[in-house]
Amino acid sequence: MIKGVLDRFEGNNAVILIEELKEEMVVPREKLPEGSMVNTYFNLEKKDDKFEIVSIDEHATMSDSQKSSDLMAKLRSKSKGSKFRK
């Protein structure tokens, strides 16, 4: 099983990065599993010469989300406020 992450939307298409292979996969937005959004991780399977989404990788998605939340909290705690506010 190969992992991919939903990087962005371009019109009606979704761009999934396959980091392991350094490739992009473009799929129509309506072909995504329900609940998919930017930074959602997928389990992908190669069939013929194309990749298909098998399922959302809930564990990887939650783990990455938690890392981002922790980093933002750490940055906010070090922040001295906006230099533009008076």
C-alpha positions in Angstrom: 0.0 0.0 0.0 1.3 3.4 -0.9 0.4 6.7 0.9 -0.8 9.9 -0.8 -1.8 13.2 0.7 -4.4 15.6 -0.7 -2.3 18.7 -1.4 -4.8 21.1 -3.1 -7.8 21.6 -5.3 -7.5 22.9 -8.8 -11.0 23.7 -10.1 -12.9 20.4 -10.1 -9.8 18.3 -9.6 -7.9 17.2 -6.6 -4.1 16.9 -6.6 -2.7 14.1 -4.5 1.0 14.0 -3.8 2.6 10.5 -3.7 5.6 11.5 -1.6 7.3 8.1 -1.9 7.5 8.3 -5.7 7.6 12.1 -5.9 4.6 12.1 -8.2 1.3 13.9 -8.4 -2.0 12.2 -9.0 -5.0 14.3 -10.3 -8.5 13.0 -9.8 -11.9 14.5 -10.2 -13.2 16.0 -6.9 -16.3 13.8 -7.0 -14.1 10.6 -7.0 -12.7 11.5 -3.5 -14.0 9.5 -0.5 -16.5 11.4 1.6 -14.8 13.6 4.2 -11.7 14.3 2.1 -10.1 17.7 2.5 -6.6 19.2 2.1 -4.0 17.3 4.1 -6.1 14.1 4.1 -3.9 11.0 3.7 -5.0 8.1 1.5 -4.1 4.5 1.0 -3.4 4.0 -2.7 -3.1 0.9 -4.8 -1.5 0.7 -8.2 -3.7 -1.0 -10.8 -2.2 -1.2 -14.3 -0.3 2.0 -14.7 -2.6 4.2 -12.5 -3.1 4.6 -8.8 -6.5 4.3 -7.2 -7.7 5.5 -3.8 -8.5 2.5 -1.6 -9.4 4.4 1.6 -8.6 7.4 3.8 -5.8 6.7 6.2 -7.4 8.0 9.4 -4.3 7.4 11.5 -1.9 9.3 9.3 -4.4 12.1 8.8 -5.0 12.5 12.6 -1.2 12.2 13.4 -0.3 14.9 10.9 -3.1 17.1 12.1 -1.9 16.8 15.7 1.7 17.6 14.7 0.4 20.8 13.0 -1.7 21.8 16.0 1.2 21.2 18.4 3.5 23.3 16.3 1.0 26.2 16.0 0.4 26.1 19.7 4.1 26.3 20.3 4.6 29.2 17.9 1.6 31.1 19.5 3.1 30.6 23.0 6.4 32.2 21.9 4.6 35.1 20.1 4.7 38.5 21.7 1.7 39.6 19.7 1.3 41.5 16.5 3.7 44.3 15.8 1.0 45.9 13.7 -1.6 46.3 16.6 -1.5 49.2 18.9 
